[in-house]
Amino acid sequence: MDKKYVKVIDLGKMEYGQALDIQRNARDRRIAGECGDILFLVEHTPVLTMGRRGQDDNVVVSEEFLKENGIDIHWVERGGDVTYHGPGQLVVYPIFDLTAYGKDIRTFVGNLQDSIIEVLNNEYSIDAHAEDGKHTGVYVGTNKIAAIGLAIRKWVSMHGFAFNVNTDLSHFRWIVPCGLGDRGVTSVRELTGREADFNYVKGKIVETLAEKIGFEYEYSEIESVNI
């Protein structure tokens, strides 16, 4: 298969709602053929998001607590239940036309998972794995280190994965992560005992995704794709 070309756009630190609007606009433009594939990188301010299988009782703190701490809840079209995004977590949103990648969602998700697993193994000697069946994501033992949830419209992907690099894991106490009460969460920082170089991790994730999925890439400013 010929390699495809992807624009990588680093949004830096951004509130979730703003990034969601950018994603949706990019997806609509991709469906219309007005832009090519885009890979967004972002680090969110603290927020909870609920996927299509989201259950209110998987948020275990009160509405008052969330309001006092400025934590919004966004109901979105991705798969999965509730998850947390916040500082120190690398969130990756691929806006890809999967017709160019065999129209194979399972393989695409597998490549996302395998890329995270490879970076953890090669860069930090962390033995991570994906699980067969309905529980997507990447685990170290029984603890989740990356959550994955996509939405596909007309074969164009949206949403993506959240990878705990230097994430404050205490914030996951606000929820039952992904609705899985028998699992914990972990991060690169927790497993290595030191702060990871966030920009280095970003670079390695993009490099490995390109190898696994099969695309060439260049970093671009957001204005260059008229999003």
Residue pairs with C-beta under 8 A, 6 or more apart in sequence:
1 102
1 214
3 214
3 215
3 216
4 37
4 100
4 101
4 214
4 215
4 216
5 36
5 37
5 215
5 216
5 217
5 218
6 36
6 37
6 38
6 39
6 96
6 210
6 215
6 216
6 217
6 218
7 35
7 36
7 37
7 38
7 39
7 217
7 218
7 219
7 220
7 224
7 225
8 38
8 39
8 41
8 206
8 217
8 218
8 219
8 220
9 38
9 39
9 40
9 41
9 219
9 220
9 221
9 222
9 225
9 227
10 40
10 41
10 42
10 202
10 219
11 19
11 22
11 40
11 41
11 42
11 222
12 42
12 43
13 42
13 43
13 44
13 45
13 87
14 42
14 43
14 44
14 45
15 44
15 45
15 47
16 44
16 45
16 47
16 49
16 72
16 74
16 85
17 72
17 74
19 40
19 42
19 44
19 91
19 93
20 74
20 76
22 40
22 222
22 227
23 40
23 93
23 95
23 158
23 159
24 158
25 227
26 35
26 38
26 40
26 95
26 225
26 227
27 95
27 153
27 156
27 157
27 158
29 35
29 225
29 226
29 227
30 36
30 37
30 38
30 95
30 96
30 97
30 156
31 153
31 154
31 156
34 226
35 225
35 226
35 227
36 225
37 94
37 95
37 96
37 97
37 100
37 215
38 94
38 95
38 225
38 227
39 92
39 93
39 94
39 95
39 96
39 206
39 209
39 217
40 92
40 93
40 94
40 95
40 160
41 90
41 91
41 92
41 202
41 206
42 91
42 93
43 87
43 88
43 89
43 90
43 91
43 198
44 85
44 86
44 87
44 89
44 91
45 86
45 87
46 69
46 70
46 71
46 84
46 85
46 86
46 87
46 171
47 71
47 72
47 73
47 74
47 84
47 85
47 86
48 59
48 66
48 71
48 72
48 73
48 74
48 82
48 83
48 84
48 85
48 174
48 175
49 73
49 74
49 75
49 76
49 78
49 82
49 83
49 85
50 73
50 74
50 75
50 76
50 81
50 82
51 76
51 77
51 78
51 79
51 80
51 81
51 82
51 83
51 149
52 77
52 78
52 79
52 80
53 79
53 80
53 81
53 179
54 75
54 80
54 81
54 82
54 179
55 81
55 82
55 179
58 81
58 82
58 175
58 176
58 179
59 66
59 73
59 82
59 174
59 175
60 173
60 174
60 175
60 176
61 174
65 71
65 174
66 72
66 73
66 174
71 174
76 151
76 159
77 151
77 158
77 159
78 149
78 150
78 151
78 158
78 159
79 136
79 149
79 150
79 151
80 136
80 147
80 148
80 149
80 178
80 179
81 176
81 178
81 179
82 175
82 176
82 177
82 178
82 179
83 147
83 149
83 162
83 175
83 177
83 178
84 171
84 172
84 174
84 175
84 177
85 91
85 162
86 167
86 168
86 171
87 166
87 167
87 168
88 164
88 165
88 166
88 167
88 168
88 187
88 189
88 198
89 162
89 163
89 164
89 165
89 166
89 167
90 162
90 163
90 165
90 198
90 201
90 202
90 205
91 160
91 161
91 162
91 163
92 112
92 160
92 161
92 162
92 163
92 205
92 209
93 158
93 159
93 160
94 112
94 157
94 160
94 209
95 156
95 157
95 158
96 108
96 156
96 157
97 155
97 156
98 104
98 105
98 108
98 152
98 155
98 156
98 157
99 155
101 107
101 108
101 213
101 214
103 155
105 150
105 152
108 150
108 157
108 213
109 136
109 148
109 150
110 130
111 209
111 212
111 213
112 148
112 160
112 161
112 209
113 130
113 136
113 137
113 138
113 146
113 148
114 130
114 212
115 205
115 208
115 209
115 211
115 212
115 213
116 128
116 138
116 145
116 146
116 161
116 163
116 205
117 128
117 129
117 130
117 138
118 208
118 212
119 201
119 204
119 205
119 208
120 126
120 127
120 128
120 138
120 140
120 145
120 188
121 127
121 128
122 204
123 200
123 201
123 204
124 188
124 191
124 192
124 196
126 140
126 145
126 188
126 191
126 192
127 140
128 138
128 139
128 140
128 145
129 138
129 139
129 140
130 136
130 137
130 138
130 139
131 137
131 139
135 178
135 180
136 147
136 148
136 149
137 144
137 146
137 147
137 148
137 161
137 178
138 144
138 145
138 146
138 148
138 163
139 145
139 183
140 186
140 191
142 182
142 183
142 184
143 183
143 184
143 185
143 186
144 177
144 178
144 180
144 183
144 184
144 185
144 186
145 163
145 164
145 185
145 186
145 187
145 188
145 191
146 161
146 162
146 163
146 164
147 161
147 162
147 177
147 178
148 160
148 161
149 159
149 160
149 161
150 157
150 158
150 159
150 160
151 157
151 158
151 159
152 158
163 201
163 205
164 185
164 186
164 187
164 188
165 187
165 188
165 189
165 196
165 198
165 201
166 187
166 188
166 189
166 195
166 196
166 198
167 187
167 189
169 185
169 186
169 187
169 190
172 185
177 183
177 185
188 196
188 201
189 195
189 196
206 217
209 215
210 216
210 217
